[in-house]
């Protein structure tokens, strides 16, 4: 029987979000209903509200979440009612050309629930990243549920559903940071600081955090950065080169998503080094680089989608590290809030006051 719950809705571009009653249908084949326990307020949700993703309003926001499976539909075998799960937006299909080549982390045909959640009047909702977890319960494809150790705090575990996984994966999966490498991270918000953590986990010898905010740089230092650079007062390219023997970093992770910071990343890497773009640009942004420099510097220019993660592989492993005290996910939880405080959390995000506000149900 369909259920009615409360959820955070963005009805129109730029309008403040509001809490409304939504209808969650019973799960159909391949689907699951999850009782949400915690959901992080991610910048992507703000992008949705601002019309930066698409114009398929109204949106049911929220996607960075952990909770408990309440019910499953026909044919679901990967999870069962009572399972504690992290939600993800990469439910791999197993049949596309990437999956068939053994590269499911690049799945080109990820899927969501086929049924739609609706407003009380029947208006269909577009769930953010196919999840919609700023709600007491949500309907997802069963493949979007990754079972993990239930002892892990929901507020911390849910962050692997997007931003923290994106940053850690940008370092470990996309950047292939290795023991002894030098790494620079440009932009030290939630994703950038997660990249700092990923570089530390991978054994980088030198981790240089770059930002224009000293508070964010202090946070980066606490999470493992060995050096910090305030790019408001210092040329970051020259500073990174100076800190790496004049050569540049082996891996530079750009976690801002702007042409000027990408150019800094490009010139701050060593010859044959790697640039990883994990910051999300807007559609109108363009980058212009001398093609001879692209050729002459060698190496790799990569983009990282979701940290090139495979949830079934990466989430349990990272939760294990969290449980062992080797990955401080709690450090990313700046505050816990109620569902009605999401709009205020967006305002705090604009001011750079938080790594993550997390809604607790």
C-alpha positions as CSV (number, residue, x, y, z in Angstrom):
1,X,0.0,0.0,0.0
2,X,1.4,3.4,-0.9
3,X,2.6,5.6,1.9
4,X,2.5,9.3,2.5
5,X,5.5,10.9,4.1
6,X,7.1,14.4,4.4
7,X,9.8,15.5,1.9
8,X,11.7,18.6,0.8
9,X,10.5,19.8,-2.6
10,X,12.0,22.4,-5.0
11,X,9.0,23.6,-7.1
12,X,10.7,26.2,-9.2
13,X,14.1,27.6,-10.1
14,X,15.6,29.7,-7.3
15,X,12.5,29.4,-5.0
16,X,13.1,28.4,-1.4
17,X,12.5,24.7,-0.8
18,X,9.4,23.6,1.2
19,X,8.3,20.5,3.1
20,X,5.3,18.8,1.5
21,X,3.5,15.5,1.7
22,X,4.6,13.0,-0.9
23,X,3.3,9.6,-1.9
24,X,5.8,6.7,-2.0
25,X,4.4,3.7,-3.9
26,X,5.0,0.1,-2.9
27,X,8.2,-1.2,-4.6
28,X,7.7,-2.8,-8.0
29,X,10.0,-5.4,-9.6
30,X,13.7,-4.5,-8.9
31,X,12.7,-1.7,-6.5
32,X,13.1,-1.0,-2.8
33,X,11.6,1.4,-0.3
34,X,14.1,2.7,2.2
35,X,13.4,4.4,5.5
36,X,16.0,7.2,5.5
37,X,18.0,7.7,8.7
38,X,20.3,10.5,7.6
39,X,20.9,12.6,4.4
40,X,23.7,15.1,3.8
41,X,23.0,18.5,2.2
42,X,25.2,18.4,-0.9
43,X,25.9,21.2,-3.3
44,X,24.3,19.2,-6.1
45,X,20.9,19.6,-4.3
46,X,21.4,23.3,-4.5
47,X,22.3,23.0,-8.2
48,X,18.9,21.2,-8.7
49,X,17.1,24.0,-6.9
50,X,18.8,26.6,-9.0
51,X,18.0,24.8,-12.3
52,X,21.6,24.0,-12.9
53,X,21.0,20.3,-13.6
54,X,17.8,20.4,-15.6
55,X,14.3,22.0,-15.5
56,X,12.3,18.9,-14.6
57,X,10.6,20.6,-11.6
58,X,9.3,19.8,-9.0
59,X,12.3,18.0,-7.5
60,X,12.4,15.8,-4.5
61,X,15.9,16.8,-3.2
62,X,18.4,14.8,-1.2
63,X,20.7,11.9,-2.4
64,X,23.6,11.5,0.1
65,X,21.9,9.1,2.5
66,X,21.9,6.0,4.6
67,X,18.9,4.1,6.0
68,X,17.2,0.7,6.4
69,X,15.4,-1.2,3.7
70,X,11.7,-1.4,4.5
71,X,10.4,-3.5,1.6
72,X,11.5,-4.8,-1.7
73,X,9.8,-5.7,-5.0
74,X,9.7,-8.8,-7.0
75,X,13.0,-10.3,-8.1
76,X,15.2,-8.3,-5.7
77,X,18.0,-10.5,-4.2
78,X,20.8,-8.0,-3.4
79,X,19.1,-6.6,-0.4
80,X,16.3,-7.6,2.0
81,X,14.0,-5.8,4.5
82,X,16.1,-4.8,7.6
83,X,19.3,-4.3,5.7
84,X,21.3,-1.2,6.6
85,X,22.3,0.5,3.3
86,X,24.0,3.5,1.8
87,X,22.1,4.9,-1.2
88,X,24.1,5.4,-4.4
89,X,23.3,6.8,-7.9
90,X,25.3,4.2,-9.8
91,X,23.1,1.2,-9.9
92,X,25.1,-0.7,-12.6
93,X,23.2,-2.5,-15.4
94,X,25.6,-5.4,-16.0
95,X,24.9,-5.4,-19.7
96,X,26.3,-2.2,-21.3
97,X,29.6,-2.1,-23.1
98,X,31.5,-0.8,-20.0
99,X,30.0,-3.6,-17.7
100,X,30.7,-6.3,-20.3
101,X,34.3,-5.1,-20.5
102,X,34.7,-5.6,-16.8
103,X,34.5,-1.9,-16.0
104,X,31.2,-1.5,-14.2
105,X,32.4,1.7,-12.4
106,X,31.9,3.4,-15.8
107,X,28.5,1.8,-16.4
108,X,26.8,3.8,-19.2
109,X,23.2,2.6,-18.4
110,X,22.7,3.0,-14.6
111,X,19.1,2.8,-13.6
112,X,16.6,4.2,-11.1
113,X,13.2,3.1,-9.8
114,X,10.7,2.9,-12.7
115,X,7.8,4.1,-10.6
116,X,7.4,7.8,-9.7
117,X,6.9,9.3,-6.3
118,X,4.3,12.0,-6.4
119,X,2.9,15.0,-4.6
120,X,-0.4,14.4,-2.8
121,X,-2.2,15.8,-5.9
122,X,-0.5,13.2,-8.2
123,X,2.1,15.5,-9.7
124,X,5.2,13.4,-10.5
125,X,8.4,14.2,-8.7
126,X,11.9,14.2,-10.1
127,X,14.1,12.7,-7.4
128,X,17.6,14.2,-7.2
129,X,20.1,11.8,-8.8
130,X,17.3,9.3,-8.9
131,X,17.2,9.0,-5.1
132,X,15.2,11.8,-3.4
133,X,16.3,11.2,0.2
134,X,15.2,14.4,1.9
135,X,12.2,12.4,2.8
136,X,11.2,10.0,5.6
137,X,11.1,7.2,3.0
138,X,12.1,7.0,-0.6
139,X,11.7,4.6,-3.5
140,X,14.9,3.5,-5.4
141,X,16.1,0.8,-7.6
142,X,17.4,-2.0,-5.4
143,X,20.8,-1.7,-7.1
144,X,21.0,1.8,-5.6
145,X,21.2,0.2,-2.1
146,X,24.6,-1.0,-0.9
147,X,24.6,-3.1,2.3
148,X,27.2,-2.0,4.9
149,X,28.0,-2.6,8.6
150,X,25.0,-1.4,10.6
151,X,27.2,-0.2,13.4
152,X,28.4,2.7,11.3
153,X,26.8,6.1,12.1
154,X,24.1,7.0,9.5
155,X,25.2,10.6,9.5
156,X,28.8,9.6,8.5
157,X,28.0,6.6,6.4
158,X,25.6,8.5,4.2
159,X,28.2,10.9,3.0
160,X,29.8,8.1,1.0
161,X,26.7,8.4,-1.2
162,X,28.1,11.4,-3.0
163,X,30.6,14.0,-1.9
164,X,33.1,12.1,0.3
165,X,33.1,9.2,-2.2
166,X,33.7,11.6,-5.0
167,X,36.7,13.1,-3.4
168,X,38.3,10.0,-2.0
169,X,37.7,8.2,-5.4
170,X,39.2,11.1,-7.3
171,X,42.5,10.5,-5.5
172,X,42.5,6.7,-5.3
173,X,40.4,5.5,-8.3
174,X,40.8,8.2,-10.9
175,X,44.1,9.8,-9.9
176,X,45.7,6.5,-9.0
177,X,47.7,8.2,-6.2
178,X,50.5,5.9,-5.1
179,X,52.9,5.6,-2.2
180,X,55.3,8.5,-2.1
181,X,53.5,10.6,-4.6
182,X,53.0,14.4,-4.3
183,X,49.4,15.5,-4.6
184,X,47.9,19.0,-4.8
185,X,44.2,19.6,-4.2
186,X,42.7,22.8,-5.4
187,X,39.5,23.7,-3.6
188,X,39.0,22.4,0.0
189,X,35.3,22.1,0.4
190,X,33.7,18.8,1.2
191,X,34.9,17.0,-2.0
192,X,38.3,18.6,-2.0
193,X,39.0,17.7,1.7
194,X,37.8,14.2,0.9
195,X,40.4,14.1,-1.8
196,X,43.0,15.1,0.8
197,X,41.9,12.1,2.9
198,X,42.0,9.8,-0.2
199,X,45.6,10.9,-1.0
200,X,46.6,10.2,2.6
201,X,44.9,6.8,2.5
202,X,46.8,6.0,-0.7
203,X,50.2,6.9,1.0
204,X,51.0,10.2,-0.7
205,X,54.2,11.7,0.8
206,X,53.2,15.3,0.2
207,X,49.7,16.6,0.1
208,X,49.3,20.3,-0.7
209,X,45.9,21.9,0.0
210,X,45.0,25.0,-2.0
211,X,42.1,27.4,-1.2
212,X,41.2,31.0,-0.7
213,X,39.8,30.4,2.8
214,X,42.2,29.9,5.7
215,X,39.4,28.1,7.7
216,X,39.1,25.5,5.0
217,X,42.9,25.1,4.8
218,X,43.0,24.5,8.5
219,X,40.4,21.8,8.1
220,X,42.5,20.2,5.3
221,X,45.5,20.2,7.5
222,X,43.6,18.4,10.2
223,X,42.6,15.8,7.6
224,X,46.1,15.1,6.3
225,X,47.4,17.9,4.2
226,X,51.1,18.4,4.8
227,X,51.2,21.9,3.3
228,X,48.6,24.6,2.6
229,X,48.5,27.5,0.1
230,X,46.2,30.4,0.2
231,X,45.7,31.2,-3.5
232,X,44.1,34.6,-2.7
233,X,47.6,35.9,-1.7
234,X,50.0,33.4,-3.3
235,X,50.3,32.1,-6.9
236,X,49.3,28.5,-6.4
237,X,51.3,27.2,-9.4
238,X,54.5,28.7,-8.2
239,X,53.8,27.6,-4.6
240,X,53.1,24.0,-5.6
241,X,56.2,23.8,-7.8
242,X,58.3,25.3,-4.9
243,X,57.0,22.6,-2.6
244,X,57.8,19.8,-5.0
245,X,61.4,20.6,-5.9
246,X,60.5,22.9,-8.7
247,X,58.7,20.2,-10.7
248,X,55.0,20.2,-9.8
249,X,52.8,17.6,-8.2
250,X,52.4,14.1,-9.5
251,X,48.7,14.4,-9.2
252,X,46.6,17.6,-9.1
253,X,43.0,17.3,-8.2
254,X,40.8,20.2,-9.2
255,X,37.7,20.3,-6.9
256,X,36.3,23.7,-7.8
257,X,35.1,23.3,-11.4
258,X,36.2,26.6,-12.9
259,X,38.4,27.4,-15.9
260,X,40.9,29.4,-14.0
261,X,41.5,26.8,-11.3
262,X,41.7,24.0,-14.0
263,X,44.4,26.0,-15.7
264,X,46.2,26.3,-12.4
265,X,45.9,22.5,-12.0
266,X,47.3,21.9,-15.5
267,X,50.4,24.0,-14.9
268,X,50.9,22.9,-11.4
269,X,51.5,19.2,-12.3
270,X,54.8,17.6,-13.0
271,X,55.7,16.4,-16.5
272,X,53.8,13.2,-17.2
273,X,51.6,14.0,-14.2
274,X,47.9,13.7,-13.9
275,X,45.1,16.3,-13.6
276,X,41.8,15.1,-12.2
277,X,38.7,17.3,-12.6
278,X,36.2,16.4,-9.9
279,X,34.7,19.9,-9.5
280,X,31.5,20.4,-11.5
281,X,31.6,23.2,-14.1
282,X,28.5,25.0,-15.4
283,X,27.5,24.5,-19.1
284,X,28.8,27.9,-20.3
285,X,32.3,27.4,-19.0
286,X,35.2,26.9,-21.5
287,X,38.9,26.2,-21.2
288,X,41.6,27.2,-23.6
289,X,45.1,25.7,-23.5
290,X,47.9,25.8,-26.0
291,X,47.8,22.4,-27.7
292,X,51.6,22.3,-27.7
293,X,51.5,22.4,-23.9
294,X,49.0,19.6,-23.7
295,X,51.3,17.5,-25.9
296,X,54.5,18.6,-24.4
297,X,53.7,18.1,-20.8
298,X,52.4,14.5,-21.4
299,X,50.6,12.7,-18.7
300,X,46.8,12.5,-18.4
301,X,43.9,14.9,-18.1
302,X,41.0,13.0,-16.5
303,X,37.5,13.7,-15.3
304,X,36.2,11.9,-12.2
305,X,32.5,11.0,-12.1
306,X,31.5,10.0,-8.5
307,X,35.1,9.2,-7.8
308,X,35.0,6.4,-10.5
309,X,33.6,4.3,-7.6
310,X,31.9,1.0,-7.7
311,X,29.6,1.1,-4.7
312,X,29.5,-2.6,-4.0
313,X,33.3,-2.6,-3.9
314,X,34.1,0.8,-2.3
315,X,31.4,1.5,0.2
316,X,32.0,-1.6,2.4
317,X,35.7,-1.1,2.2
318,X,35.6,2.5,3.3
319,X,33.1,1.7,6.1
320,X,35.6,-0.9,7.3
321,X,38.3,1.8,7.4
322,X,35.9,4.1,9.3
323,X,35.1,1.3,11.9
324,X,38.9,0.8,12.3
325,X,39.5,4.5,13.0
326,X,41.5,4.9,9.8
327,X,39.0,7.1,8.0
328,X,37.4,9.9,10.0
329,X,34.1,10.3,8.3
330,X,32.7,12.1,11.4
331,X,35.0,15.0,10.7
332,X,32.9,15.8,7.6
333,X,29.7,16.2,9.7
334,X,29.7,19.9,10.6
335,X,26.2,19.9,12.0
336,X,23.1,17.7,12.2
337,X,19.8,19.4,11.4
338,X,16.1,18.7,11.0
339,X,14.3,18.3,7.7
340,X,12.9,21.8,7.9
341,X,16.4,23.3,8.1
342,X,17.5,22.4,4.6
343,X,17.0,25.9,3.2
344,X,19.1,27.4,6.0
345,X,21.8,24.8,5.3
346,X,21.9,26.0,1.7
347,X,22.5,29.5,3.0
348,X,25.3,28.3,5.2
349,X,26.8,26.4,2.2
350,X,27.0,29.7,0.3
351,X,29.1,31.2,3.1
352,X,31.4,28.3,3.2
353,X,30.7,27.6,6.9
354,X,30.2,23.9,6.7
355,X,31.7,20.7,5.2
356,X,28.3,19.0,5.5
357,X,25.0,19.7,7.2
358,X,23.3,16.4,7.7
359,X,19.5,15.9,8.1
360,X,18.7,13.4,10.8
361,X,15.3,11.6,10.8
